[in-house]
């Protein structure tokens, strides 16, 4: 998953907009790592 795709998904959450830009980028990176580790 690319960071752009992760941002699209995370933007659906109202909490995303309460975070600072640095916190948003950290969340995007963590989300991408979690998705990569999931095997469905």
VENRAUR-V66455 format. One record per helix or strand. SS is the DSSP state (A for helix, B for strand). FROM is the first residue (numbers start at 1). TO is the last residue. If there is no record, write none. Layout:
ss: {SS/SS}
from: {FROM/FROM}
to: {TO/TO}
//
This chain:
ss: {A/A/A}
from: {3/14/21}
to: {10/18/37}
//
